[in-house]
Every structure is written in C-alpha cells, then in structure tokens.
Amino acid sequence: MKDERIQTTHNRIAAIGFYTWYILVSISLCYRGLILKQHTREWWDIFAIWVIGILFVFIAYANKGLYDFDHGFKRKRLTIAIGVGIIVSLILLFIAGEIHSVVDVGMYLFGYLFVIGSVIGIAYFLNRRWKRKEGIEDEPTSGHTPTPSL
C-alpha cells in the first residue's frame, strides 16, 4: 500500500510533465506552421499525437466527473477561454495566410463552434453518466411522477 503523499507527489509530477509536453508541442506546431511555413503534410503526425494526448486527458477527466458544468463560475471561465482561444486561433490563421475573406472567417467559426459544441456535449454526457454511477444524481424519470394511492 502506497502512502497518499507519495501518490500525490507522483500525480503532481506526471501532471507537470504532461503540461510541459503540451506547451512544447504547441510551440513546436506554431513554429513549424507560422515561422518555417511548413505544409501541414510535414507535421500532421505530430499534430495527431498532440490531439490524441489532449483527448485522452479530456475523456479521462470527463469520465471521472472532473468536468462539472453545473457551477456558474466554471461556465464563465469556460466561455471566456473558448472566446479567447477562437480569437487567437483566427489571428494565427490570418498571420499564416489561411484567411483571405469574411467567408473564410465564417467557415472557421462554424467549424470551431461545431467541434467545441460536440466536445462540451460529450463531456456533459460523460459527467452525467459518472454522477449516476456514483449515486450523486438520480436516474431521469419517464416524465410523470407516480401518484400516491390512498
């Protein structure tokens, strides 16, 4: 049996390692795309590994109930983070020369909102499933409440 302090230290080191990897790969992808002007075919494998790593952590957190969208402050923070992320990515796409007109901006916004909506929907579903499994939340009823008999 491991001491809880040892396990917590191990988890903290693993989280710092993942965060460092995430930042370095993000910088590498931006450098390849924006500075070196490499075509996507030259770095799609690194991008795929980056996305798989992000999705793994996201699904693991959501499956264990760590993404709880029931609190208002998290919704505000999530909304601000999504807005800033969309704006920054559109600016980076403009700098890279991928955006040429308002139609391109609309296309990217539609794609972003579709993907972000799907991700939030999946996280909400996994969180609700975890809550039901742990007994934190009741199963949904069929729409009517049983009437007590006299």
N, C-alpha and C positions, 0 to 999 in steps of 0.2 A: 504494500500500500504506500502510495506516494504522499508526501506532505503537501498540503494545499498551497503553501508558499512556493514550493518548488514547481508545482504545476502552473501556478500563476506566473511565475518568472519565465517558464518555458513558453507559455502562451504569449506573453508580452514580447519576448524576443522574436517569436515567429511572426507576430503582427508587425513589428518594426521591420523585419526582413521583407515581408510582403509589400509593405508600404514603400520601402526603398526601391524594390524591384519595379513596382508600379510607376513611381516617379521617373526612374531612369529609363524605362522602356518608353514612357510617354515622351520624354525629352528626345530620345533617340528617334522615335517616329516623326516628331515635329521637325527635327534637324534634317532627316532624310527627305521629308516632303517639302519643307519650306526653304532650307538653305541649299541643300545639294540638288534640289529639283528632280529627285529620282522618280521614275514612274512607279505606280502602285505595284506593278508586277515584280519589282525588285525588292519590296519589303512586305508583301502581303502575308508571308509566313510568320513574320514577327508580329504583325498586327493580329493574326489569327490566334497566336499563343497568348497575346495580351488580352484579347476578348475572352478566350476560354478561362484564363485566370480570374478575370473580373466576374464572369458569370458563375464560376464555381463558388466564389466567396459570397456573391449575392444570393444564390439559391440556398447555400448552406445557412446563411443568416436568416433568410425569409422562412426556411423550413423549420427553424428552431424558434421562430416567433420574435426575433430580434428587430424586425422592421414593423413597428406598430404605428399605423397611420391614424389611430383614434385620438391622438393628442394634437391639439391645435398648434402648439409651438413647433412641432415637427413638420406639420403641413406648411407653415410659413417658411421655415428653413428650407424645406424641400422645394417649394415654389421658387424661392429666391435662387437656390443653387441651380435649378433647371433653367431658369431665365438667364442667369449669368453664363451657364455652360453653352446655351444656344447662341447667345450673342458672341461669345469668344470664338466658338467654332465657326460662325459665319464670317467673323473678321479674319480668322486664319484661312478660310477658304477663299476669301476675297484677295488676301495677300498672295496666296498660291496661284491665283489666276483662274480659279474654277468658277467664279461667279461673274457673269457678264451682263445680266439684266435682272429686272424685278421678277421675271418668271423663274429664274434660277433660285432666287431667294425664296419664293413661294414653294417651289419644289422641295428645297431642303427643309423648310419649316414644316411642310406637310409630312415629310418622311420622319423628321425628328419627333413631331407630336405623335405620329402613329407608333413609333418604336417606344417612346417614353410611356405612352398610354398603355401599351402592351406589357411593358416591364412592371409598371405600377400595378396593373391588374393581376399579373402573376404573383407579385409579392403580396398583394392583399389576399389572394386566394390561399397561398401557402400559409400566411399568418393566421387566417381564419381556421384553416384545417388544423394547425398546431394548437390553437386555443381550444377547439372542440376536443381534440385528442387528449389534452391535459385537463379538461373539465373546467376551464376558465369561462367558456362561453357555451350556452345551451345550443342544441341542435335546432335548426329552423323548423317551425311547425307548418302544417299544410294551409294555414291561412285562417282557420277558425279555432276558437277556444272552446273546449268542452264545457257544457253547461252542467252544473251540479244537479243531481237528481234528489228530489225530496222524498 
